[in-house]
Amino acid sequence: MKSEKRVIWLATDIPVIILLSAIAGLGTALGGLTVLVRKPGERLFVFLIGLAAGLMIMLSFMELMFDSLRISGLFQVAVGFIAGTILLFVLDFLLPHTHIVREKGAIDAKMLRKGTLVAIGIALHNFPEGIAVASGYFFSPEIGLIIAVAIALHNVPEGIAIVLPLRMSGTSKWSAFRIALLAGLAEPLGAVVAALLLTVMPGLVPFALSFAAGVMVFITVDELIPIAHEHGHEHLTSFGLIVGFILTLGLLSIIS
C-alpha cells in the first residue's frame, strides 16, 4: 500500500516540484534578460532584494524551523540548519560568485572567464536552493510555492551577474542569456534529487525543512542584504524587508 501511494505521489507531485523549482531557477534567466533589454533602476532593485530577504527570513523561522521542531527534536533541527549553512558557505568559499560586476571597458578574455566562473558558481549554488523548494513542498505545497517565489526574486541579481561580464567579453546577447538560463536549470535538478530522497526516506523531512531554512538564512545574510547595501537606498531595502515580513505573515495566515 505504501509503495502504491509512493508511486502516485511521484506521478502527481514530482512534475509540480519540477515546475516550482524551474520558476525559481528562471529568476536567473529573468535577471539576465533585464540586462539585455533594460537594466532595472536601483530603487526597484534594492526594494525587490529586501522583499526577497524578508520572505526568506520569516519563512525560515516562522514555518520551516517551527514545523521541523514540532515533528522532531531540537538536535535534528540544529543539525539540519547547520548543514544547510555550511554547505552554502563551502560552495561560496570554493566558488565565490560576484553578484554585481562594476568593471567597464575593454572586451577581453578576462571578462569571458569571469562570466563563465560566475555562471558555474551560481549553478552550484542553485542546486541546494532546489532542495529547499522540494523540502518545503514535501511538507506543504503552499510553502513550496512561497519558497520558489522568494528564491526566484533572489536569483534575479545573479542572472545580472552572469550576463554583464559575458556581454563585456563580446559574447552575443542570446549566448549570454542561454548561459544564465542553464545556470538556473540546476535548481530543478536539486529539487528532483531531494524529492526522490524524501519519498524513500520520509523520516528525513524534519532535517530537510531545517536544512532549507539554513540555506535561505545564509542566502539572506551573506548575499541579499550586503548586495542591497552596496547600492545605497538602505531605507528602501529595509522597507522591502518589512513588506516581505508582512507578506509572509499574510500568506501563512491564509494557508493555515
C-alpha positions in Angstrom: 0.0 0.0 0.0 2.8 2.4 0.9 4.6 1.6 -2.4 1.4 2.4 -4.3 1.0 5.8 -2.5 4.6 6.5 -3.3 4.1 5.8 -7.0 1.0 8.0 -7.0 2.9 10.8 -5.2 5.8 10.6 -7.6 3.5 10.7 -10.6 1.5 13.7 -9.4 3.8 15.8 -7.3 7.2 15.4 -8.9 6.1 17.4 -12.0 4.8 20.2 -9.7 8.1 20.3 -7.8 10.0 20.5 -11.1 7.7 23.3 -12.2 8.1 25.3 -9.0 11.9 24.8 -8.9 12.1 25.8 -12.6 10.2 29.0 -11.8 12.7 29.7 -9.0 15.6 28.9 -11.4 14.1 31.1 -14.1 14.8 34.1 -11.9 18.4 33.8 -13.1 17.3 33.9 -16.7 15.0 36.9 -16.0 17.9 38.8 -14.4 20.0 38.1 -17.5 17.1 39.3 -19.7 16.7 42.5 -17.9 20.3 43.4 -18.7 19.8 42.7 -22.4 16.5 44.7 -22.5 16.9 47.4 -19.9 18.8 47.3 -16.6 16.3 47.9 -13.7 16.5 51.1 -11.7 18.5 50.8 -8.4 15.5 51.8 -6.2 13.3 49.0 -7.6 16.3 46.6 -7.5 17.1 47.1 -3.8 13.4 47.0 -2.9 13.0 43.6 -4.5 16.1 42.3 -2.8 14.7 43.5 0.5 11.4 41.8 -0.3 13.1 38.5 -1.1 15.1 38.8 2.1 12.0 39.4 4.2 10.2 36.4 2.7 13.1 34.1 3.3 13.8 35.1 6.9 10.2 34.9 8.0 9.6 31.7 6.1 12.7 30.1 7.6 11.9 30.8 11.2 8.1 31.1 11.2 7.4 28.0 9.2 10.3 25.7 8.3 12.2 25.8 11.6 8.9 25.8 13.6 7.5 22.8 11.8 10.8 20.9 11.9 11.0 21.5 15.6 7.3 20.4 16.1 7.8 17.0 14.4 11.3 16.2 15.7 13.8 17.1 18.4 16.0 20.2 18.7 19.1 18.2 17.8 17.9 17.1 14.4 16.7 20.7 13.7 20.0 22.2 14.7 22.0 19.6 12.6 19.8 20.3 9.5 20.1 24.1 9.9 23.9 24.0 10.4 24.3 21.6 7.4 22.4 24.0 5.2 24.5 27.0 6.2 27.8 25.0 6.0 27.0 23.7 2.5 26.4 27.2 1.2 29.5 28.5 3.0 31.7 25.8 1.5 30.3 26.4 -2.0 30.7 30.2 -1.6 34.3 29.7 -0.4 35.3 27.2 -3.2 33.4 29.1 -6.0 32.7 32.6 -4.9 30.4 34.4 -7.3 30.4 38.2 -7.8 26.9 39.5 -7.9 27.2 42.9 -9.5 30.1 43.5 -11.8 31.2 47.1 -11.9 34.0 46.9 -14.4 33.6 48.8 -17.7 35.8 48.8 -20.6 37.9 46.5 -22.8 36.4 43.5 -24.4 38.8 40.7 -23.4 39.2 37.1 -22.4 39.3 38.1 -18.7 35.6 39.1 -18.7 34.7 35.9 -20.5 36.5 33.8 -17.9 34.8 35.8 -15.1 31.4 35.4 -16.6 31.9 31.7 -17.0 33.1 31.2 -13.5 30.2 33.2 -12.1 27.8 31.0 -14.1 29.4 27.8 -12.7 29.4 29.1 -9.2 25.7 30.2 -9.4 24.7 26.9 -10.9 26.2 25.1 -8.0 24.6 27.5 -5.5 21.2 26.8 -7.2 21.3 23.1 -6.5 20.7 23.4 -2.8 18.1 26.0 -3.5 16.2 23.4 -5.4 16.5 21.1 -2.4 14.9 23.9 -0.3 11.9 24.2 -2.7 11.3 20.4 -2.7 11.7 20.1 1.1 9.1 22.9 1.6 6.7 21.4 -1.0 7.1 17.9 0.5 5.8 19.3 3.8 3.2 21.7 2.3 2.7 22.6 -1.4 1.8 26.2 -0.4 5.1 26.5 1.5 7.0 25.2 -1.6 5.3 27.9 -3.7 6.3 30.7 -1.4 9.9 29.4 -1.2 10.0 29.2 -5.0 8.9 32.8 -5.4 11.4 34.1 -2.8 14.3 32.3 -4.4 13.2 33.5 -7.9 13.5 37.1 -6.6 16.9 36.3 -5.2 18.1 34.8 -8.5 17.4 37.9 -10.5 20.6 39.8 -9.5 22.5 36.5 -10.0 21.4 36.5 -13.6 22.6 40.0 -14.0 26.0 39.0 -12.6 26.3 36.3 -15.2 25.3 38.3 -18.3 27.1 41.6 -17.6 30.7 40.2 -17.8 29.8 37.9 -20.7 28.4 40.8 -22.7 31.6 42.8 -21.8 33.7 40.0 -23.2 32.0 40.2 -26.6 29.6 37.3 -26.1 26.4 37.7 -28.1 23.2 38.6 -26.3 21.5 35.3 -26.7 24.5 33.2 -25.9 24.9 35.1 -22.6 21.1 34.7 -22.0 21.4 30.9 -22.6 24.2 30.6 -20.1 22.2 32.4 -17.5 19.2 30.1 -18.3 21.4 26.9 -18.0 22.7 28.1 -14.6 19.1 28.3 -13.4 18.3 24.8 -14.5 20.5 23.4 -11.7 17.6 24.2 -9.4 15.1 21.6 -10.7 17.9 19.0 -10.6 18.4 19.6 -6.9 14.6 19.6 -6.3 14.2 16.2 -8.0 17.1 14.7 -6.0 15.5 15.9 -2.8 12.0 14.8 -3.7 13.1 11.3 -4.5 15.2 11.0 -1.3 12.3 12.2 0.9 9.9 9.8 -0.8 12.2 6.9 0.0 13.1 8.2 3.5 10.2 10.4 4.8 11.9 10.4 8.2 14.3 13.0 6.8 11.6 15.6 6.4 12.4 17.5 9.7 16.1 17.5 8.7 15.2 18.7 5.2 13.0 21.5 6.5 15.7 22.9 8.8 18.3 22.4 6.0 16.2 24.5 3.7 15.9 27.2 6.5 19.7 27.2 6.8 20.1 27.6 3.1 17.7 30.5 2.9 19.1 32.3 6.0 22.6 32.1 4.6 21.5 33.5 1.3 19.8 36.4 3.1 22.6 37.4 5.4 25.6 36.6 3.1 24.2 37.7 -0.3 20.9 39.7 -0.4 21.3 42.3 2.4 25.0 43.1 1.6 24.2 43.4 -2.2 21.3 45.8 -1.5 23.5 48.0 0.8 26.2 48.2 -1.8 23.7 50.1 -4.0 22.7 52.5 -1.2 19.0 53.3 -0.6 19.2 51.4 2.7 15.7 52.7 3.8 14.2 51.1 0.6 15.9 47.8 1.4 14.5 48.0 5.0 11.1 48.8 3.6 11.2 45.9 1.3 12.3 43.7 4.2 9.4 44.8 6.3 7.0 44.3 3.4 8.4 40.8 3.0 7.8 40.1 6.6 4.2 41.3 6.4 3.6 39.5 3.1 4.9 36.2 4.6 2.6 36.6 7.7 -0.4 37.2 5.4 0.4 34.2 3.2 0.9 31.9 6.2 -2.3 33.1 7.8 -4.2 32.3 4.5 -2.5 28.9 4.3 -3.4 28.0 7.9 
